[in-house]
Amino acid sequence: MTIERLRGDAGIGMTELAVAIVVLGVILVGLFPLVINSIGLAQQNSETGQANRILSTQLDVARQQLETAACAASPSPGAALDLSSNDSAKFEARRIVACDGRLATVTITVSRQSGSSGPLATATTQVVTAS
């Protein structure tokens, strides 16, 4: 009776192992697009974060320049500033300054230099100028 019992409890067979491999393969193939999309989203978020840092820096520079100078003495309105980051992605920051007496409205737009899509980040601020 002991020998018959051991023969029936032989462990995992080849059929069960093949079924487990097929089920695991189907699950992994289903998750593959999710992994690819998350990598693309992480890259897009990185570019947006870099654009926001450039935008913040350019707004600070514009405030400092306009607080100590007249609005007419600011860098040429609409001038494009060529910027590049350490990771070889190229960005372009465009500054537009509109003057209304002592109040200057500064709009900065950051986009990819290749121009393949719309702006990555845009901000507008108002600065009271020196004169």
Disulfide bonds with the S-S distance in Angstrom:
Cys71-Cys99 1.48
